[in-house]
Amino acid sequence: MKKIVVFIILLIMLCSCSSRNSYYVFSFDDYTLAPGYDNVEFLKIAFDVDVKDSFEAKETIENVEVNTWKYYLCSVDLVNTKNRTISSDKAIVTRMDFFLGNMPIESYKINGIELTKSVKQDCKTLKGELIERNGYACLVSKKVDGKTNVLILSGDVINLDQDELHRVQIYVE
């Protein structure tokens, strides 16, 4: 039932406004998240998110845990961009920090492009900048609505294969 509701809301959002596709959209299984565009109300449809009822003007809350069933999914930062108090459901997700492997998920995608298990390969596919310091990381960024939308793919620095994709971070500044 949750999947149907998420699908319907996603369809409505895509039809009414195409700017969501301008941001980096992270997908796994039947779920998507676009930091910089999606709000808490969107998160609450499919995930467990525990936030207070309202946000003061320009208030930011960092490292809010997002869970699904019995699994830790990711942490997010939330912000009220308005100059007035708003319902927490209207707060925008500005950052997502997702660790792969916390849930049994078969595939991950960025804007419909399926990620491999290699940071190097994904970086080449996404035309990013490969950084090789204490492991591998890939930095990809673009301007959206006057802000910088950043995607960082990271390998696991304590794994023997440091090229293995371990973490996906997306944020807007």
C-alpha positions as CSV (number, residue, x, y, z in Angstrom):
1,M,0.0,0.0,0.0
2,K,2.9,2.4,0.9
3,K,4.4,1.8,-2.6
4,I,1.2,2.7,-4.3
5,V,0.8,5.9,-2.3
6,V,4.5,6.9,-3.0
7,F,4.0,6.2,-6.7
8,I,0.9,8.3,-6.9
9,I,2.5,11.2,-5.0
10,L,5.6,11.0,-7.1
11,L,3.5,11.1,-10.3
12,I,1.6,14.1,-9.1
13,M,4.9,15.9,-8.2
14,L,6.5,15.0,-11.5
15,C,3.5,16.2,-13.5
16,S,3.1,19.5,-11.6
17,C,6.7,20.5,-11.6
18,S,9.7,19.2,-13.5
19,S,12.3,20.9,-11.3
20,R,12.7,17.8,-9.1
21,N,14.5,16.2,-12.0
22,S,17.0,19.0,-12.0
23,Y,18.4,17.8,-8.7
24,Y,20.4,14.7,-8.0
25,V,17.7,12.1,-7.4
26,F,18.8,9.0,-5.4
27,S,16.8,5.9,-6.0
28,F,16.8,2.5,-4.4
29,D,14.2,-0.3,-4.8
30,D,10.9,1.7,-5.3
31,Y,12.0,4.8,-3.3
32,T,13.5,8.1,-4.3
33,L,14.9,11.1,-2.5
34,A,16.0,14.4,-4.0
35,P,17.8,16.5,-1.4
36,G,17.2,20.2,-2.1
37,Y,13.7,19.5,-3.4
38,D,11.9,16.9,-1.3
39,N,10.4,17.8,2.1
40,V,9.7,16.0,5.3
41,E,6.1,15.2,4.3
42,F,7.6,13.3,1.3
43,L,9.9,11.3,3.7
44,K,7.2,10.5,6.1
45,I,5.1,8.7,3.4
46,A,7.6,5.8,3.2
47,F,10.0,6.2,6.1
48,D,10.1,6.7,9.9
49,V,11.3,10.2,10.6
50,D,11.1,11.7,14.0
51,V,11.1,15.5,14.0
52,K,9.4,18.1,16.1
53,D,6.0,19.6,15.0
54,S,7.3,23.0,13.7
55,F,10.4,24.8,12.5
56,E,11.2,28.4,13.4
57,A,12.1,30.9,10.7
58,K,15.4,29.8,8.9
59,E,15.9,27.0,11.4
60,T,18.1,24.0,10.5
61,I,18.2,20.6,12.1
62,E,21.1,18.3,11.3
63,N,21.6,14.5,11.4
64,V,18.0,13.4,11.6
65,E,17.8,9.7,11.3
66,V,15.6,8.1,8.6
67,N,14.6,4.5,9.2
68,T,12.5,2.0,7.4
69,W,11.1,-1.0,9.3
70,K,14.0,-2.3,11.3
71,Y,16.8,-0.7,9.3
72,Y,18.7,2.5,9.6
73,L,18.6,4.1,6.2
74,C,20.4,7.4,6.3
75,S,20.7,10.7,8.0
76,V,19.4,14.0,6.6
77,D,19.6,17.7,7.4
78,L,16.4,19.7,7.3
79,V,15.9,23.5,6.9
80,N,13.0,26.0,7.0
81,T,13.8,28.4,4.1
82,K,10.9,30.7,5.0
83,N,11.0,33.8,7.2
84,R,8.2,32.4,9.4
85,T,7.4,29.3,11.5
86,I,6.2,26.4,9.4
87,S,4.9,22.9,9.9
88,S,7.8,20.4,10.0
89,D,6.3,18.6,7.0
90,K,7.2,21.6,4.9
91,A,10.9,21.6,5.9
92,I,13.2,20.8,3.0
93,V,15.8,18.0,3.0
94,T,19.1,19.7,2.3
95,R,21.5,16.8,2.8
96,M,21.4,13.0,2.7
97,D,24.1,10.7,3.9
98,F,23.4,7.1,2.9
99,F,25.6,4.1,3.8
100,L,25.1,1.2,1.3
101,G,24.9,-2.2,3.0
102,N,22.6,-1.2,5.9
103,M,19.6,-2.7,4.0
104,P,19.4,-5.6,1.6
105,I,18.9,-3.5,-1.5
106,E,19.8,-4.8,-5.0
107,S,20.3,-1.6,-6.9
108,Y,21.0,2.1,-6.4
109,K,20.5,4.8,-9.0
110,I,21.4,8.5,-9.4
111,N,19.0,10.2,-11.9
112,G,18.1,6.8,-13.3
113,I,21.7,5.7,-13.9
114,E,22.3,2.5,-12.0
115,L,25.4,2.6,-9.8
116,T,28.0,-0.2,-9.9
117,K,30.1,-1.4,-7.0
118,S,33.0,0.7,-8.2
119,V,33.6,4.3,-7.3
120,K,36.0,4.7,-10.3
121,Q,33.5,3.3,-12.8
122,D,30.5,5.3,-11.4
123,C,32.7,8.5,-11.4
124,K,33.5,7.9,-15.1
125,T,29.8,7.3,-15.9
126,L,28.7,10.4,-14.1
127,K,31.6,12.5,-15.5
128,G,32.8,13.4,-12.0
129,E,36.1,14.3,-10.5
130,L,37.9,11.2,-9.0
131,I,39.8,11.9,-5.7
132,E,42.3,9.4,-4.6
133,R,43.3,10.2,-1.0
134,N,43.0,7.5,1.7
135,G,40.6,5.6,-0.6
136,Y,38.5,6.7,-3.5
137,A,35.8,9.4,-3.7
138,C,34.0,10.9,-6.7
139,L,32.7,14.5,-6.6
140,V,30.0,15.6,-9.1
141,S,28.3,19.0,-8.9
142,K,25.9,21.2,-10.8
143,K,24.0,24.5,-10.3
144,V,20.3,24.2,-9.7
145,D,18.0,27.1,-8.8
146,G,21.0,29.3,-8.0
147,K,22.4,26.7,-5.5
148,T,25.2,24.1,-5.9
149,N,23.9,20.5,-5.9
150,V,26.7,18.2,-4.8
151,L,27.0,14.4,-5.1
152,I,29.8,12.5,-3.4
153,L,30.4,8.8,-3.9
154,S,32.8,7.2,-1.5
155,G,34.6,3.9,-1.2
156,D,35.1,2.1,2.1
157,V,38.5,3.2,3.5
158,I,38.8,0.3,5.9
159,N,37.9,-2.3,3.2
160,L,40.7,-4.1,1.3
161,D,39.0,-3.0,-1.9
162,Q,38.8,0.8,-1.3
163,D,37.1,1.2,-4.7
164,E,34.0,-0.6,-3.5
165,L,31.1,1.9,-3.3
166,H,30.1,2.3,0.3
167,R,28.6,5.8,0.8
168,V,26.4,8.2,-1.2
169,Q,26.1,11.9,0.0
170,I,24.0,14.5,-1.7
171,Y,23.6,18.0,-0.5
172,V,22.6,21.5,-1.6
173,E,24.4,24.6,-0.5
